Amino acid sequence: MGLFFFEYSEINFQLEVEEIRPPQMGGTTTIKKSANVGEVVRELSKKFWWFSLKEEARLVVNAYEQLIPKVARRINQGVEVDKLISCLSNLMLYQYSKIKKTSIEEFERGEKYTIPEFGRVCLLDFANEIGKFEGVFKILCHGF
């Protein structure tokens, strides 16, 4: 049995798995695999009846899966830019909350939050906003 290392990239939503095997265990020293987190969740849900995500986690998983297609189309076509800015600002603030070293600071957004709490609120706001985006084709058709 080799050693396993897991690395998670939020923006491209990939789970990187690296297995390091000593040469005496099959010759290959490193095997790298990559899997989409959303696909992994769906497969686990199919295989194991007991596997499920909390509603908030499911919302976040769906948002990250929809991020690139929904955002890229809006940027390329210049539609709903105001909503896009709000959505991406929440994602940026969430990412900031993860790198900020202290949790003593407080942020206000209607209420006072510590940095970790604020990051959670921003992540859920981001996920909710992405979930509300319609397909760009529908938006363009409704505009005529």
Secondary structure, 3 states (H helix, E strand, C coil): CCEEEEEEECCCCEEEEEEECCHHHCCCCEEEEEEEHHHHHHHHHHHCCCCCCCHHHHHHHHHHHHHHHHHHHHHHHCCCHHHHHHHHHHHHHHHHHHHCCCCCCEEECCCEEEHHHHHHHHHHHHHHHHHHCCCHHHHHHHCC
